[in-house]
Amino acid sequence: MNEPHRRLIYSSRSIDGTTLADVDSILIESRMRNGLDGITGLLLWDGRSFMQILEGSSDAVQNAFDRISEDERHSGMIVHQDGLHLGRVFGEWTMAYPSNSRDDTIPGKVAVILRNATVEMRDLFSRHLAGRLR
Ligand SMILES: Cc1cc2nc3c(=O)[nH]c(=O)nc-3n(C[C@H](O)[C@H](O)[C@H](O)COP(=O)(O)O)c2cc1C
């Protein structure tokens, strides 16, 4: 149960004109696919950029990341963290999206991930979690 899982965190810039409806379609597509691939995680969008956490087997995360990298709905991906960890933080979410969920445990889960994170990553997450639109 506590086998190591890969956790990859990246941010990217959404293309101009992206709306909440576009993010909803990404979520619907992602949840279906992630369920089949055993991937869990979190997606944040602040109106300008995405921040995503992908958790799963190394191969599953790689395949998802490779597909996501090719997606023209965003650009300028930066990987902030990529490594093996015991257990999953977002185990019950095929892709959590805090803005339209009532799960108030999400900030606490992000805090667990940020325990050993850089200041830059903490800032990115707090900006996204605050839901500040630009
Ligand atoms: C910001 C962002 C996050 C995405 N997250 C996922 C994801 O978690 N899982 C996933 O399967 N696809 C995700 N996608 C969609 C993929 O890029 C891709 O469209 C989808 O996996 C279908 O790929 P395919 O047409 O090659 O099968 C995301 C796309 C974007 C722009």
The ligand as a Tripos MOL2 file, in Angstrom:
@<TRIPOS>MOLECULE
LIG
   31    33     1     0     0
SMALL
NO_CHARGES

@<TRIPOS>ATOM
      1 C1         -3.1420   21.9530  -18.2130 C.3       1 LIG1
      2 C2         -3.5140   20.6090  -18.7480 C.ar      1 LIG1
      3 C3         -3.5970   19.5250  -17.8890 C.ar      1 LIG1
      4 C4         -3.9390   18.2540  -18.3690 C.ar      1 LIG1
      5 N1         -3.9810   17.2160  -17.4920 N.ar      1 LIG1
      6 C5         -4.2110   15.9730  -17.9610 C.ar      1 LIG1
      7 C6         -4.1870   14.8570  -17.0790 C.ar      1 LIG1
      8 O1         -3.9960   14.9740  -15.8580 O.2       1 LIG1
      9 N2         -4.4130   13.6410  -17.6120 N.ar      1 LIG1
     10 C7         -4.6600   13.4580  -18.9380 C.ar      1 LIG1
     11 O2         -4.8460   12.3180  -19.3660 O.2       1 LIG1
     12 N3         -4.7180   14.4880  -19.7830 N.ar      1 LIG1
     13 C8         -4.5020   15.7450  -19.3280 C.ar      1 LIG1
     14 N4         -4.5600   16.8110  -20.1870 N.ar      1 LIG1
     15 C9         -5.0070   16.5610  -21.5730 C.3       1 LIG1
     16 C10        -3.8870   16.0050  -22.4340 C.3       1 LIG1
     17 O3         -3.0300   17.0470  -22.8230 O.3       1 LIG1
     18 C11        -4.4670   15.2970  -23.6910 C.3       1 LIG1
     19 O4         -5.2710   16.1880  -24.3890 O.3       1 LIG1
     20 C12        -5.2930   14.1000  -23.3070 C.3       1 LIG1
     21 O5         -4.5920   13.2930  -22.4120 O.3       1 LIG1
     22 C13        -5.6990   13.2530  -24.5250 C.3       1 LIG1
     23 O6         -4.5680   12.8650  -25.2010 O.3       1 LIG1
     24 P1         -4.6670   11.9770  -26.5450 P.3       1 LIG1
     25 O7         -5.6030   12.7380  -27.4610 O.co2     1 LIG1
     26 O8         -3.2710   11.9110  -27.0620 O.co2     1 LIG1
     27 O9         -5.2180   10.6570  -26.1240 O.co2     1 LIG1
     28 C14        -4.2220   18.0810  -19.7390 C.ar      1 LIG1
     29 C15        -4.1390   19.1760  -20.5940 C.ar      1 LIG1
     30 C16        -3.7930   20.4230  -20.1300 C.ar      1 LIG1
     31 C17        -3.7180   21.5970  -21.0750 C.3       1 LIG1
@<TRIPOS>BOND
     1     1     2 1
     2     2     3 ar
     3     2    30 ar
     4     3     4 ar
     5     4     5 ar
     6     4    28 ar
     7     5     6 ar
     8     6     7 ar
     9     6    13 1
    10     7     8 2
    11     7     9 ar
    12     9    10 ar
    13    10    11 2
    14    10    12 ar
    15    12    13 ar
    16    13    14 ar
    17    14    15 1
    18    14    28 ar
    19    15    16 1
    20    16    17 1
    21    16    18 1
    22    18    19 1
    23    18    20 1
    24    20    21 1
    25    20    22 1
    26    22    23 1
    27    23    24 1
    28    24    25 2
    29    24    26 1
    30    24    27 1
    31    28    29 ar
    32    29    30 ar
    33    30    31 1
@<TRIPOS>SUBSTRUCTURE
     1 LIG1         1 GROUP 0 **** ****
